[in-house]
Amino acid sequence: MPIDHLRRARAAWPLLVGRAVNGRPPCTYREICDEIGVHWRSAPYFLCIIRRYCKARELPPLQVLVVNAATRLPGQGCSGTPRTVRDHQAALQAIYAYKWPSAVPF
């Protein structure tokens, strides 16, 4: 049976939007995966779906609300995410300022 990363992205979306709307700090890969009931190693796959959705619509990169526990930066698993503290902070500011839809748009 194939893994449904789209379903996982749909489960993660409202959690990330809630975090953005409330100005909460980023969570770790393990934390988001625990919330949706999957192994943390699957995070890059469903977060890339969110990244592609945001990029295609020129939205702030919502997926950067998920970070590596040690570095507190997004990991290497998905291209197009900020890798420096400065770039990450700029992305977070854009995420917190954006008016996110509460319903999953994909």
C-alpha atoms as one frame of an Amber mdcrd trajectory, in Angstrom:
protein
   0.000   0.000   0.000   1.519   3.355  -1.022   2.187   6.030   1.580  -0.231
   8.940   1.285   1.959  11.991   1.827  -0.825  14.260   0.581  -3.049  13.066
   3.442  -0.188  13.783   5.835   0.282  17.278   4.391  -3.441  17.892   4.818
  -3.194  16.803   8.458  -0.169  19.041   9.080  -1.591  22.150   7.364  -4.049
  23.224  10.119  -1.431  22.612  12.791   1.066  24.843  10.999  -1.541  27.488
  10.208  -2.614  27.509  13.864   0.996  28.002  14.883   1.400  30.838  12.341
  -1.837  32.612  13.259  -1.009  32.491  16.963   2.620  33.563  16.468   3.931
  30.395  18.092   7.573  29.449  17.562   8.586  26.686  15.165   8.155  23.077
  16.211  10.504  20.171  15.517  10.052  17.431  12.958   9.348  14.984  15.755
   6.708  17.252  17.309   4.725  17.764  14.086   4.971  14.082  13.236   3.838
  13.054  16.711   0.831  15.354  16.312  -0.245  13.707  13.064   0.764  10.199
  14.116   3.630   9.407  11.735   7.358   8.703  12.033   9.540  11.834  12.010
  11.496  10.631   8.996   8.413  11.136   6.841   8.351  14.900   7.510  10.349
  15.987   4.429   7.861  14.279   2.126   4.690  15.915   3.377   6.397  19.239
   4.122   7.582  19.386   0.505   3.953  19.173  -0.601   3.220  22.216   1.561
   6.347  23.972   0.261   5.373  23.370  -3.374   1.823  24.607  -2.728   3.089
  27.809  -1.074   5.749  28.420  -3.714   3.315  27.933  -6.623   0.997  30.559
  -5.123   3.779  32.896  -3.972   2.827  32.447  -0.315   5.278  32.580   2.586
   6.987  29.188   3.100   4.739  27.726   5.809   6.866  24.578   6.055   9.685
  26.518   7.738   7.655  26.422  10.936   9.167  22.945  11.302  12.821  22.780
  12.279  15.628  20.454  13.242  15.760  20.060  17.038  19.510  20.651  17.209
  19.959  23.542  14.755  16.486  25.135  15.111  16.570  25.617  11.326  14.735
  23.775   8.549  16.568  20.664   7.424  18.128  19.635   4.141  15.263  17.376
   3.034  13.410  19.915   0.934  14.982  22.430  -1.414  13.955  26.057  -1.373
  13.876  26.563   2.389  16.036  29.094   4.230  19.184  27.625   5.745  20.564
  30.613   7.666  19.229  32.132  10.878  18.742  35.480   9.146  16.794  34.007
   6.211  14.775  31.805   8.543  13.791  34.776  10.713  12.715  36.741   7.631
  10.589  33.803   6.464   9.012  33.484   9.919   8.087  37.181   9.919   6.344
  36.759   6.559   4.549  33.638   7.806   3.279  35.356  10.944   2.083  38.412
   8.986   0.176  36.446   6.322  -3.587  35.839   6.600  -3.701  32.038   6.334
  -6.873  30.175   5.359  -7.931  27.786   8.113  -9.291  25.219   5.654  -6.798
  22.977   3.900  -6.567  24.403   0.366  -5.239  21.310  -1.403
